[in-house]
Amino acid sequence: MWKRETVDLTNCDREPIHIPGSIQPHGCLVACEAATGTIRRASDNAAEMLGADGSLAGRLLGEVIGEAASALVGEGDVTSTETGRPALAFAVPLADGAPFDLAVHRVDDDVVVEFEPSRSAHQPLQLAREMIGRIGAVEEVDRLVDVAADLVHRALGYDRVMIYRFEDDGAGKVVSEVKRADLESFLGQYFPASDIPQQARRLYLKNTIRVISDARFEPVPIRPDLDEAGNPLDLSQAHLRSVSPIHCEYLRNMGVSASMSISVILDGELWGLIACHHYAPRILPMAERAAAEMFGDFFALHLDTQRQRQRLAIAMAARASLDRFLRRASNHSDLEALFAENLGDFARLIPCDGVALWLGGKLHTLGTVPPEDAIPELAAHVGAVAEGRVWATHMLPHELPSSDRYVEAASGVLAIPLSQLPNDYLFFFRRERVQTLDWAGNPEKSYETGVHGDRLTPRKSFAIWKETVRAQSEPWSEAELETAEEARAATVEIVLRHSELLAEERRKSDLRQRMLNQELNHRVKNILAVIKSLVNQPLKDGQAIEDYAGKLKGRIQALSHAHDQVVRGDGGGHLADLLDAELSPYRANETAVRLNGPGVWLDGRAFSVLALVLHELATNAAKYGALSVAEGTVTVEWRLETDGTCRIDWTETGGPPVVKPSRDGFGSALIGRAIPYDLGGESRVVYDQSGVSAYLSIPARHVDVTEAGRRDEGSVAPRSSAPITLSSTTHVLLVEDHMLIALDVEAGLEDQGVESIVTAASASEALEKVRARLPDVAVLDVNLGEETSIPVAEELTRRGVPFLFATGYGDGSMIPSDFAAVPVVRKPYETDALITALSALLAPPAE
């Protein structure tokens, strides 16, 4: 048999508050068998409040409240679910004609019906709409919270309305408050997690609106207390559910007579409460509670949207700040001075009370930081536990007991390693949280205390919180840790670049190489993953393998060009350059391609995605569209909108009549989905009979404005090309240290009829081949593993043999200035480009 336990401060965290066995007296409750409508339980005040004679047990609900009201309860029961909120009905006339507000929900096999005398003239939907309409346009999180508190205060008339947010450790903080002028303020104050026990928080998730009409109420028992199986009635969803005596005493000790709370739930978790206090007994009518509940749902949704938007803005601002730092670093030779001069920018990157740079045994600080003699020990501790990663704690004395001597200045620390070596760090510090707070109320204020003493007063509760959180700072959020990781990635390359100028150059260079190898491994894996996704596209029915291979090769070449441009363009590239590269093979006449738009720079992600999309549009135009006939024209125009978005219009005219594809292939999916999926932009293709049009939109976060790369309206001159002069007798020397790449180039040359090709994998082998037989022309891969092909270039120059360089690097840094005039082709090789370049080398000079 279930038995109730006496509740006191030792067991209140286990109190079964969902089955109190009683209700508040401003309404009544009956529980009926769902199948028959027979009343099984009722509150002691039900018969009197409902105007019925005698006991209600065993009677039909329709007999007590009238058949019309009973039928309405049945409809409410249908719309209610076991886990959903109660169905509500307002001003329902009962058998004696008195209007009542009803709340109906299911508990196992019972239908629980709550009755409250109808007290409100408000229409809940209209009131909710008025409240919701006033916060819909508010976009800043802090202002949204303040406006919501003020709105609930004005609409519902409580003496005090607070927005109460739960912290990571379970404590609560009052983040907004609107109150009667004579009341003390709780704004900014913290209260321990024990003030709202876990079982209460779980109920706030189930029942999002909670009203206490009078903190001194006498509970009304529900009879019988236990059913035939010995179980109490679960009142988790009940509006009238009785209240823990501990909580009532807490309210009375604060001088509060009535309260109401609205749960604020984000992603299924209890973010906080809209808590309302009134200093006289007050019953909030059910209609107004329903409006408040709807308002709470919208407030939570709108709050979550604005928090996500705020996080994105903070992340973008942090990224922009780090980008500016990296640009300044490129012109700075003194690493210590660079970081010291930018400490203020770092302090603004992550909210903190102080920041310190510990580099090469020297200290630079800004704001509130530990004493100088504490830093070496702190750096040693972080080096021992962090393993070269970002490390953070909001309870430093728990991690490093000796730090207790400066706990007020630095209870929280976030450390960003500036190298793989456990020596150099950028530290962010936060003060002890309780040192930043003062009680906002009247210190002479006295509170009524009950049997449990002043532990249940706000001032004492705040004191308990202070004792609980001593030696702790505000925790570092997940977003702040992500920003720290971004900062680590941005600074580590700078430190490694400068470390080559310091002592132990060999050791530091090896370290830098390992980190660059890790980064290269990461990038190569990303590139290979994209290529794998391209290769995995299935062969269409009836599609020739040569056509499939050609498309695949073109897509990979477009990706290669984009990657090369991103590397050479410091992480991005110019839109005009990308258009030039993708459309250059099709400039058969002066009007075939027309480009018009301002100077626009795209970041690396947008550049790579757009390269694939433009490649598909260009190849489709060349095969089926405007570029497949001599009189056709492709016009590409782009512009920047006021919000920074880049709009690109692709228009084909003069081509064959257009027929919309009967089914979408991979290319069509790539054009239609890549930009929305990868960049969050827009992509739309229109198949007009007169020509294909495409409308692309790149979001502002991927776009920057630059004068470089500007194109004026007009045609682009056709590309000049030398006549192909390669023949079966042309003797070609290919210097390439990767066998598979060499075989691919040989196959491409053989397809052009070249029969005499010799290949060398090293400079020494190439020089032997030159001495054995002088080539007519040569292709020299610049980087040959641990050596270069420059000695071969020097020998060919001495012998008067034309040659070109091939490189997979984004710039020509490995090519000496003496060979600046030598043509360069980019790897991976594009056969057409290679043949054209070799032909130009062998073409006779113009007369």
C-alpha atoms as one frame of an Amber mdcrd trajectory, in Angstrom:
protein
   0.000   0.000   0.000   1.369   3.408  -1.015   1.958   5.697   1.997   2.633
   9.434   2.117   5.797  10.665   3.799   6.019  13.779   5.937   7.853  16.483
   3.949  10.644  18.613   5.400  13.894  20.175   4.172  15.717  16.847   4.354
  13.543  15.102   1.788  11.823  17.846  -0.223  13.900  16.966  -3.293  12.095
  13.591  -3.281   8.617  14.877  -2.536   6.084  13.301  -4.962   4.489  16.626
  -5.860   2.625  15.142  -8.838   0.396  13.073  -6.510  -0.416  15.410  -3.601
  -3.873  13.903  -3.067  -5.440  17.370  -2.947  -6.182  20.484  -4.963  -6.335
  24.238  -4.466  -9.753  25.517  -3.372 -10.508  27.944  -6.205 -11.963  25.063
  -8.229 -13.034  21.443  -7.914 -12.105  18.185  -9.579 -13.761  14.897 -10.484
 -12.243  11.786 -12.055 -14.580   9.615 -14.133 -14.223   6.223 -15.707 -13.533
   6.974 -19.361 -15.752   4.224 -20.748 -18.916   4.919 -18.710 -18.594   8.437
 -17.328 -19.025   7.101 -13.770 -17.398   9.330 -11.156 -14.699   7.425  -9.272
 -13.116  10.275  -7.277 -13.958  13.850  -6.428 -12.543  16.680  -4.393 -14.347
  17.365  -1.121 -15.699  20.673  -2.439 -17.009  19.277  -5.724 -20.574  18.552
  -4.708 -21.097  21.967  -3.156 -19.371  23.875  -5.978 -21.286  21.967  -8.667
 -24.626  22.328  -6.878 -25.099  18.598  -6.357 -26.630  16.885  -3.341 -24.833
  14.133  -1.499 -21.770  12.172  -2.498 -20.673  12.160  -6.132 -18.976   8.771
  -6.049 -20.631   6.239  -8.344 -22.855   8.793 -10.098 -22.754   9.588 -13.803
 -21.068  12.844 -14.717 -24.006  13.865 -16.939 -26.355  13.486 -13.980 -24.269
  15.965 -11.962 -23.370  18.646 -14.511 -26.005  18.127 -17.170 -25.918  16.148
 -20.393 -24.847  19.103 -22.566 -21.818  19.833 -20.410 -21.071  16.135 -20.131
 -21.110  15.779 -23.917 -18.683  18.679 -24.180 -16.388  16.912 -21.701 -16.486
  13.865 -23.941 -15.425  15.952 -26.905 -12.605  17.463 -24.829 -11.533  13.985
 -23.794 -11.277  13.011 -27.445  -8.966  15.930 -28.245  -6.820  15.364 -25.168
  -3.980  12.808 -25.098  -2.157  11.054 -22.336   0.936  13.202 -22.786  -0.668
  16.339 -24.184  -2.034  19.365 -22.427  -5.595  19.433 -21.096  -8.408  20.422
 -23.419 -10.053  23.672 -22.317 -13.582  25.018 -22.551 -14.730  28.394 -21.264
 -18.015  29.628 -19.711 -19.749  26.236 -20.022 -23.207  26.326 -18.358 -23.785
  23.387 -16.013 -27.054  21.810 -14.942 -27.953  24.720 -12.665 -26.984  27.281
 -15.349 -23.825  28.548 -13.602 -20.952  29.066 -16.107 -17.707  27.214 -15.438
 -14.339  26.972 -17.176 -13.353  23.343 -17.746  -9.993  21.589 -18.180 -10.137
  17.946 -19.315  -7.343  15.370 -19.616  -6.785  11.617 -19.407  -4.942   9.708
 -16.681  -4.799   6.001 -17.495  -8.465   4.859 -17.648  -9.837   8.010 -16.035
 -10.989  11.306 -17.444 -10.036  14.101 -15.054 -12.285  17.161 -15.201 -11.436
  20.399 -13.406 -14.095  23.044 -12.836 -13.456  26.701 -12.050 -16.176  29.351
 -11.848 -15.899  31.424 -15.013 -14.282  34.703 -13.958 -12.919  36.365 -17.126
 -14.445  38.464 -19.855 -11.306  38.047 -21.964 -11.256  35.907 -25.063  -8.016
  33.865 -24.723  -7.198  33.839 -28.428  -7.606  37.606 -28.770  -5.532  38.277
 -25.654  -2.815  35.879 -26.851  -2.737  37.519 -30.293  -2.362  40.955 -28.755
   0.522  39.782 -26.560   2.270  37.815 -29.307   1.946  40.661 -31.792   3.982
  42.953 -29.544   7.086  40.741 -29.440   7.091  39.376 -32.985   9.251  42.186
 -34.343  11.805  42.204 -31.490  15.099  40.695 -32.678  17.624  41.339 -29.880
  17.584  38.615 -27.201  18.042  40.940 -24.199  15.339  43.310 -25.417  13.015
  40.408 -26.189  13.311  39.176 -22.610  12.662  42.659 -21.206   9.681  43.280
 -23.505   8.153  39.901 -22.595   8.368  40.635 -18.861   6.797  44.073 -19.310
   4.056  42.683 -21.532   3.041  39.941 -19.081   3.078  42.505 -16.268   0.731
  44.824 -18.168  -1.556  42.126 -19.565  -2.018  39.982 -16.439  -1.591  42.571
 -13.695   0.770  40.783 -11.307   2.810  42.933  -8.893   6.106  41.444 -10.048
   7.013  39.609 -13.278  10.454  38.030 -13.661  12.165  36.105 -16.438  14.060
  33.412 -14.571  16.791  31.576 -16.549  18.380  28.287 -15.488  22.177  28.146
 -15.585  24.353  25.176 -16.553  24.755  24.176 -12.900  20.985  24.240 -12.281
  20.969  27.564 -10.424  18.499  30.216 -11.505  19.176  33.827 -12.419  16.657
  36.657 -12.716  17.522  38.148 -16.119  14.573  40.543 -16.406  12.131  42.077
 -13.974   9.143  44.439 -13.999   7.679  45.231 -10.579   5.632  47.503  -8.429
   7.697  50.557  -7.487   7.792  49.873  -3.737   9.109  46.314  -4.039  12.769
  45.363  -3.696  14.494  44.141  -6.827  15.669  40.599  -7.547  17.127  41.544
 -10.937  20.483  39.911 -11.632  20.297  37.684  -8.569  21.059  33.973  -8.483
  19.246  31.289  -6.495  20.461  27.744  -5.825  19.262  24.778  -7.842  17.578
  23.406  -4.702  15.042  26.255  -4.777  13.332  24.431  -7.656  13.929  20.667
  -7.167  14.296  18.334 -10.124  10.838  16.799  -9.766   9.346  20.306  -9.982
  11.358  21.020 -13.123  10.059  17.839 -14.723   6.500  18.960 -13.989   7.231
  22.359 -15.569   7.979  20.458 -18.783   4.692  18.543 -18.621   2.447  21.334
 -17.376   3.670  24.645 -18.773   1.330  26.891 -16.785   1.188  26.852 -12.974
  -1.021  28.993 -10.746  -1.095  29.385  -6.963  -4.083  31.498  -5.954  -3.241
  31.868  -2.256  -0.033  30.732  -0.554  -2.073  30.235   2.659  -4.723  28.019
   1.054  -6.116  24.968   2.804  -5.723  21.956   0.478  -8.964  20.257  -0.557
  -8.578  16.457  -0.366  -9.534  14.151  -3.204 -11.683  11.195  -2.079 -10.791
   8.414  -2.112  -7.076   9.205  -1.809  -6.117   5.802  -3.255  -7.921   3.716
  -5.863  -8.739   0.017  -5.549  -5.180  -0.862  -6.594  -3.785   1.398  -3.867
  -2.571   4.152  -6.213  -3.056   7.931  -5.799  -4.347  10.088  -8.650  -1.602
  11.545 -10.870  -2.228  15.314 -11.080   0.777  16.201 -13.253  -1.469  17.860
 -15.863  -3.971  19.365 -13.434  -4.331  23.137 -13.217  -5.626  22.861  -9.655
  -2.896  20.540  -8.362  -2.047  21.298  -4.751   1.302  22.832  -3.861   4.187
  21.558  -1.774   4.002  23.029   1.750   7.722  23.836   1.457   7.066  25.964
  -1.628   4.090  27.688  -0.007   6.250  28.548   2.989   8.916  29.901   0.624
   6.352  32.206  -0.976   4.984  33.335   2.383   8.496  34.084   3.649   8.915
  36.364   0.640   5.607  38.072   1.404   4.080  36.616  -1.771   0.440  35.571
  -1.623  -0.190  34.399  -5.184   1.980  33.328  -8.079   1.851  32.142 -11.653
   4.614  30.688 -13.849   4.929  30.003 -17.572   7.500  27.421 -18.658   9.993
  28.483 -21.339  11.050  25.321 -23.155  13.792  25.277 -25.802  14.680  22.077
 -27.675  12.778  19.988 -25.136  14.745  21.443 -22.208  13.529  23.825 -19.513
  15.375  27.088 -20.328  13.584  29.090 -17.628  10.322  30.494 -16.332   8.221
  33.602 -16.654   7.542  33.915 -12.921   4.761  36.191 -11.622   4.287  37.235
  -7.961   1.371  38.997  -6.370   1.264  40.296  -2.816  -2.414  39.569  -2.212
  -4.445  36.436  -3.017  -5.313  36.342  -6.705  -6.980  33.826  -8.994  -5.933
  34.144 -12.620  -8.919  33.000 -14.710  -8.457  29.985 -16.929  -8.992  32.022
 -20.111  -6.131  34.340 -19.239  -3.975  31.348 -18.292  -4.627  29.849 -21.706
  -3.538  33.116 -23.345  -0.436  33.190 -21.161   0.362  29.603 -22.144   0.098
  30.419 -25.869   2.246  33.501 -25.325   4.843  31.383 -23.520   5.033  28.944
 -26.438   5.547  31.745 -28.954   8.043  33.515 -26.700  10.116  30.316 -26.423
  10.061  29.795 -30.190  10.969  33.412 -30.920  13.652  33.417 -28.230  15.272
  30.304 -29.687  15.273  31.844 -33.173  16.914  35.033 -31.954  19.473  33.112
 -29.862  20.490  31.109 -32.933  20.702  34.301 -34.974  22.778  35.946 -32.248
  25.145  32.972 -32.105  25.599  33.120 -35.863  26.306  36.857 -35.748  28.845
  36.370 -32.945  30.538  33.554 -34.851  30.710  35.647 -38.018  32.094  38.639
 -36.116  34.703  36.408 -34.477  35.680  34.977 -37.846  35.976  38.470 -39.332
  38.107  39.605 -36.365  40.409  36.627 -36.781  40.664  37.255 -40.508  41.748
  40.847 -39.824  44.335  39.549 -37.351  45.686  37.132 -39.946  45.989  39.915
 -42.525  47.899  42.072 -40.054  50.109  39.111 -39.184  51.228  38.700 -42.786
  53.079  42.019 -42.567  54.429  41.555 -39.056  57.822  40.052 -38.306  57.783
  40.354 -34.498  55.509  37.657 -33.125  55.486  38.924 -29.532  54.712  42.483
 -30.588  51.968  41.236 -32.925  50.057  39.444 -30.159  50.711  42.135 -27.535
  49.359  44.873 -29.832  46.189  42.850 -30.467  45.346  41.830 -26.885  42.400
  44.227 -26.902  40.936  42.535 -29.979  41.359  39.136 -28.361  39.654  40.384
 -25.174  36.638  41.360 -27.276  36.646  38.013 -29.063  35.480  36.067 -25.969
  33.704  37.764 -23.000  36.198  37.881 -20.127  37.551  40.091 -17.335  41.166
  39.872 -18.414  43.509  38.396 -21.009  47.208  37.466 -20.799  49.828  36.495
 -23.360  52.544  34.105 -22.127  55.048  33.791 -24.968  58.679  32.859 -24.753
  58.663  33.328 -20.982  57.383  36.911 -21.262  54.015  38.181 -20.012  51.664
  40.800 -21.446  48.310  41.444 -19.750  45.113  43.417 -20.102  42.320  43.722
 -17.524  41.940  41.639 -14.357  44.450  38.767 -14.313  46.324  36.654 -11.722
  49.627  37.972 -10.291  52.599  37.687 -12.626  54.362  35.037 -10.528  51.316
  32.735 -10.882  51.416  32.530 -14.660  54.377  30.094 -15.093  52.729  27.580
 -12.744  49.406  27.986 -14.533  51.079  27.479 -17.929  52.827  24.350 -16.648
  49.529  22.965 -15.321  47.711  23.615 -18.597  50.580  22.065 -20.533  50.331
  18.919 -18.425  46.558  18.435 -18.781  45.562  20.054 -22.092  47.685  17.978
 -24.523  48.007  20.874 -26.950  44.263  21.544 -27.135  42.078  24.428 -25.998
  41.504  23.985 -22.269  38.945  25.705 -20.043  37.544  25.528 -16.533  35.211
  27.767 -14.544  36.484  26.255 -11.260  40.262  26.796 -11.392  40.882  26.270
  -7.625  39.354  22.797  -7.991  41.873  22.034 -10.750  44.857  23.922  -9.315
  44.528  24.346  -5.530  47.340  26.913  -5.316  45.227  29.305  -7.414  42.955
  29.868  -4.404  45.130  32.844  -3.453  43.944  34.760  -6.504  40.473  33.212
  -6.781  38.703  36.585  -6.873  40.644  37.663  -9.958  40.609  34.351 -11.818
  38.223  31.566 -10.910  37.771  30.791 -14.585  40.454  30.354 -17.223  40.407
  29.489 -20.915  43.790  28.691 -22.446  44.569  28.698 -26.166  47.886  27.011
 -27.030  49.972  29.023 -29.470  52.025  26.009 -30.545  52.349  22.286 -30.055
  54.925  22.959 -27.346  53.461  23.334 -23.811  55.065  26.747 -23.263  53.136
  29.538 -24.962  49.494  30.393 -24.279  46.856  33.028 -24.714  44.859  33.072
 -21.462  41.334  34.430 -20.910  40.279  34.965 -17.271  36.937  35.398 -15.512
  36.517  36.660 -11.959  34.815  34.730  -9.198  31.120  35.055  -9.945  29.972
  36.052  -6.440  32.435  38.949  -6.405  30.576  40.594  -9.259  27.171  40.543
  -7.541  25.464  42.460  -4.789  22.047  41.833  -3.320  19.683  44.258  -4.962
  17.046  44.408  -2.233  16.581  46.379   0.937  19.045  44.968   3.548  16.648
  45.943   6.356  13.781  44.049   4.795  12.332  41.489   7.228  10.524  38.358
   6.145   7.947  36.203   7.838   9.469  32.814   8.559   7.792  29.505   9.096
   8.712  26.201  10.684  11.660  25.764   8.379  13.273  29.106   9.257  14.816
  31.812   7.120  16.510  29.307   4.783  13.409  29.810   2.627  13.776  33.567
   2.188  15.253  35.107  -0.974  18.141  36.749   0.896  19.103  33.524   2.663
  18.628  31.561  -0.547  20.986  33.956  -2.309  23.510  33.527   0.515  23.317
  29.750   0.109  23.910  30.145  -3.618  26.975  32.302  -2.930  28.354  29.654
  -0.605  27.668  26.951  -3.200  29.392  28.711  -6.086  32.423  30.096  -4.285
  35.607  29.793  -6.382  33.587  29.556  -9.592  33.234  31.915 -12.522  30.600
  32.139 -15.217  31.004  28.889 -17.213  32.491  29.028 -20.699  29.744  28.330
 -23.214  29.983  25.898 -26.074  29.925  28.796 -28.553  32.824  30.462 -26.713
  34.840  27.250 -26.814  34.170  27.000 -30.553  35.422  30.569 -30.976  38.524
  29.649 -28.967  39.153  26.713 -31.293  38.819  29.056 -34.285  41.348  31.377
 -32.641  43.704  28.463 -32.015  43.538  27.420 -35.659  44.165  31.002 -36.763
  47.091  31.654 -34.427  48.944  28.356 -34.573  50.000  28.818 -38.203  51.239
  32.336 -37.446  53.274  31.091 -34.509  54.705  28.241 -36.522  55.568  30.573
 -39.382  57.424  32.912 -37.019  58.969  30.107 -34.995  61.356  29.363 -37.865
  63.120  32.636 -37.008  63.712  31.554 -33.397  66.208  29.216 -31.775  66.047
  25.468 -32.365  64.987  26.098 -35.938  65.250  22.457 -36.972  63.026  21.207
 -34.145  60.433  23.931 -34.687  60.440  23.312 -38.449  59.772  19.611 -37.893
  56.878  20.514 -35.623  55.454  22.872 -38.199  55.735  20.181 -40.850  53.769
  17.735 -38.725  50.977  20.232 -38.199  50.922  21.190 -41.863  50.777  17.495
 -42.749  47.760  17.147 -40.481  46.109  20.116 -42.134  47.027  18.808 -45.592
  45.647  15.407 -44.660  42.405  17.069 -43.568  42.106  19.065 -46.792  43.009
  16.147 -49.039  40.417  13.970 -47.318  37.789  16.666 -47.923  38.753  16.946
 -51.597  38.801  13.174 -52.044  35.386  12.947 -50.388  33.970  15.408 -52.944
  35.626  13.562 -55.834  34.307  10.247 -54.466  30.780  11.669 -54.440  31.230
  12.722 -58.096  32.597   9.313 -59.111  29.789   7.475 -57.290  27.091   9.037
 -59.471  25.567   6.120 -61.428  25.841   5.734 -65.182  22.529   6.613 -66.837
  20.795   4.031 -68.974  22.106   4.314 -72.516  24.909   6.730 -71.585  28.220
   6.007 -73.281  31.130   5.396 -70.948  33.138   8.000 -72.880  30.455  10.613
 -72.211  30.373   9.694 -68.501  34.169   9.871 -68.285  34.230  13.220 -70.060
  31.703  14.731 -67.682  33.504  13.347 -64.658  36.825  14.698 -65.899  35.324
  18.135 -66.489  33.827  18.276 -63.003  37.068  17.255 -61.368  38.941  19.809
 -63.471  36.504  22.524 -62.344  37.057  21.474 -58.738  40.814  21.545 -59.314
  40.675  25.044 -60.730  38.563  26.215 -57.791  40.962  24.690 -55.266  43.937
  26.252 -57.052  42.279  29.655 -57.109  41.318  29.394 -53.424  44.923  28.660
 -52.486  46.304  31.467 -54.627  43.532  33.831 -53.548  44.159  33.610 -49.795
  41.152  31.446 -49.150  38.851  32.521 -51.968  38.731  34.038 -55.435  37.144
  36.557 -57.772  33.849  35.680 -59.421  34.995  37.182 -62.728  38.106  34.992
 -62.775  35.984  31.913 -62.175  33.642  32.833 -65.017  36.623  33.465 -67.315
  38.069  30.057 -66.508  34.812  28.132 -66.975  33.744  29.889 -70.197  37.135
  30.366 -71.880  36.929  27.094 -73.885  33.759  28.327 -75.600  34.803  31.798
 -76.777  34.673  30.906 -80.451  33.710  34.455 -81.485  33.467  37.901 -79.969
  29.784  37.608 -79.051  29.671  34.060 -77.717  30.196  35.079 -74.082  29.296
  38.371 -72.425  30.129  39.135 -68.790  28.976  42.149 -66.812  29.249  42.880
 -63.099  31.167  44.551 -60.281  34.266  43.261 -58.509  33.091  40.436 -56.240
  35.263  38.183 -54.080  33.956  34.787 -52.889  35.261  32.813 -49.946  36.752
  29.353 -50.464  33.532  27.415 -49.823  31.420  29.503 -52.194  34.153  29.505
 -54.838  34.391  25.694 -54.893  30.610  25.169 -54.950  30.044  27.781 -57.648
  32.862  26.298 -59.761  30.930  23.019 -60.037  27.617  24.779 -60.734  29.066
  27.066 -63.443  30.882  24.119 -64.994  27.586  22.249 -65.358  25.868  25.296
 -66.873  28.760  25.889 -69.292  29.021  22.265 -70.465  25.242  22.019 -70.876
  25.267  25.211 -72.921  28.093  23.863 -75.086  26.356  20.509 -75.676  22.709
  21.481 -75.978  22.313  25.222 -75.565  23.477  28.576 -76.866  27.156  27.665
 -77.106  26.413  24.635 -79.299  25.827  26.897 -82.349  27.927  29.719 -83.781
  25.229  32.374 -83.383  24.436  31.580 -79.753  25.324  33.849 -76.804  25.662
  33.318 -73.085  25.262  36.473 -71.000  26.235  36.409 -67.331  25.377  39.431
 -65.210  25.899  39.779 -61.488  25.142  42.431 -58.899  25.280  43.044 -55.179
  22.013  43.615 -53.312  21.767  46.083 -50.428  22.076  43.239 -47.900  25.337
  42.064 -49.487  23.813  39.103 -51.340  25.371  38.425 -54.756  22.755  37.747
 -57.462  23.959  36.009 -60.649  21.810  35.836 -63.799  22.805  33.336 -66.518
  20.933  33.867 -69.815  21.272  31.888 -73.055  19.992  33.269 -76.379  20.297
  32.315 -80.027  20.613  28.598 -79.372  18.461  25.656 -80.427  14.908  25.428
 -79.044  14.985  24.302 -75.440  13.217  21.200 -74.213  13.011  20.729 -70.449
  14.695  17.484 -69.364  12.238  14.702 -68.642  14.182  13.698 -65.536  16.824
  15.323 -63.330  20.293  13.836 -63.600  23.240  14.476 -61.329  24.172  17.661
 -63.192  20.692  19.113 -62.808  20.657  18.176 -59.115  24.062  19.796 -58.695
  22.842  23.071 -60.241  19.588  23.091 -58.305  20.718  21.932 -54.868  24.421
  22.677 -54.324  24.062  26.385 -53.559  21.025  26.051 -51.221  22.469  23.002
 -49.458  26.114  24.065 -49.040  25.815  27.853 -48.867  22.256  28.543 -47.718
  21.586  30.478 -50.932  19.150  30.070 -53.810  19.311  28.389 -57.228  16.626
  28.335 -59.897  16.726  27.192 -63.553  14.080  28.193 -66.111  13.750  26.198
 -69.360  12.190  28.716 -71.784  11.946  27.587 -75.391  14.126  30.546 -76.421
  16.929  29.636 -74.048  17.883  28.418 -70.586  18.084  30.945 -67.755  19.576
  30.371 -64.315  19.257  32.597 -61.287  21.763  32.075 -58.495  21.998  33.794
 -55.109  25.104  33.691 -52.873  24.522  34.857 -49.245  26.433  37.911 -48.023
  28.537  35.936 -45.534  30.361  34.318 -48.467  30.822  37.569 -50.411  33.094
  40.583 -50.280  33.433  43.623 -52.534  36.647  44.368 -54.393  37.609  46.467
 -57.364  39.773  43.637 -58.665  38.021  41.361 -61.089  35.533  44.017 -62.319
  34.016  43.381 -65.756  32.413  46.102 -67.840  29.468  45.293 -70.021  30.519
  44.009 -73.377  31.912  40.985 -75.055  34.930  39.027 -74.027  37.532  38.589
 -76.704  37.851  35.062 -78.078  40.803  33.072 -76.873  43.616  32.884 -79.355
  45.252  29.521 -79.872  48.177  28.365 -81.901  47.526  25.736 -84.546  48.278
  22.276 -83.294  51.798  21.484 -84.534  52.354  18.217 -82.654  52.897  15.234
 -84.928  53.860  11.605 -84.702  57.516  12.595 -85.051  57.478  15.223 -82.304
  59.800  14.028 -79.549  58.433  15.009 -76.111  60.268  14.787 -72.793  57.933
  14.429 -69.781  59.479  14.919 -66.321  56.931  13.684 -63.758  57.595  11.760
 -60.533  54.067  10.233 -60.190  53.676   7.200 -62.431  49.878   7.308 -62.736
  49.939  10.994 -63.682  52.691  10.303 -66.220  50.661   7.480 -67.783  47.631
   9.789 -68.048  49.664  12.508 -69.818  51.229   9.957 -72.168  47.763   8.678
 -73.089  46.551  12.209 -73.793  49.532  12.948 -76.060  49.141   9.648 -77.862
  45.502  10.502 -78.562  46.856  13.554 -80.428  49.084  11.309 -82.539  52.350
  11.832 -80.665  54.335   8.579 -80.766  57.713   9.629 -79.359  57.412  10.265
 -75.619  60.096   9.645 -72.992  59.378   9.936 -69.276  61.756  10.669 -66.392
  60.926  10.594 -62.664  63.931  12.625 -61.432  66.170  15.460 -62.558  69.212
  13.191 -62.985  67.247  10.718 -65.086  65.860  13.564 -67.216  69.356  14.934
 -67.872  70.459  11.473 -69.026  67.474  11.361 -71.424  68.424  14.804 -72.790
  72.013  13.722 -73.381  70.831  10.533 -75.085  68.409  12.335 -77.417  67.519
  16.011 -77.545  63.723  16.488 -77.308  61.714  18.849 -79.478  59.734  20.087
 -76.478  59.508  19.230 -72.775  56.996  19.234 -69.907  58.667  19.723 -66.518
  56.856  19.048 -63.231  58.395  21.689 -60.932  58.280  19.684 -57.697  59.897
  16.232 -57.867  59.556  15.115 -54.256  62.794  16.110 -52.522  64.146  18.006
 -55.558  62.958  20.214 -58.404  63.279  20.135 -62.182  65.124  23.465 -62.341
  68.483  21.799 -63.333  66.670  20.269 -66.316  65.212  23.662 -67.230  68.676
  25.202 -67.140  70.070  22.469 -69.424  67.188  22.789 -71.904  67.593  26.564
 -71.961  71.311  26.146 -72.713  70.463  23.791 -75.572  67.624  25.970 -76.917
  64.842  23.450 -76.338  61.398  24.982 -75.588  59.649  23.728 -72.482  56.883
  24.519 -70.034  56.434  24.016 -66.315  53.643  22.036 -64.645  52.722  22.621
 -61.012  49.958  21.792 -58.596  50.865  24.725 -56.310  48.702  27.805 -56.179
  51.533  30.205 -57.015  54.876  30.181 -58.821  56.995  30.480 -55.690  59.100
  27.443 -56.633  59.985  28.817 -60.063  63.078  31.117 -60.119  62.653  34.589
 -61.555  65.004  33.676 -64.444  62.221  31.473 -65.789  59.339  33.896 -65.198
  58.542  33.970 -68.932  58.223  30.187 -69.231  54.599  29.037 -69.696  52.970
  27.239 -66.775  50.118  24.709 -66.859  48.248  23.772 -63.706  47.895  20.264
 -62.353  45.921  18.100 -62.586  46.592  18.277 -66.329  43.867  19.257 -68.706
  44.777  17.625 -72.011  43.424  20.420 -74.220  45.328  23.070 -72.248  48.546
  21.026 -72.379  48.295  20.393 -76.143  47.555  24.084 -76.789  50.535  25.200
 -74.695  52.928  22.736 -76.402  51.642  23.754 -79.819  52.279  27.413 -78.988
  55.863  26.556 -78.031  56.446  24.758 -81.337  54.544  27.204 -83.561  56.752
  29.224 -85.914  57.192  32.891 -84.907  54.826  35.368 -86.505  56.298  37.327
 -89.429
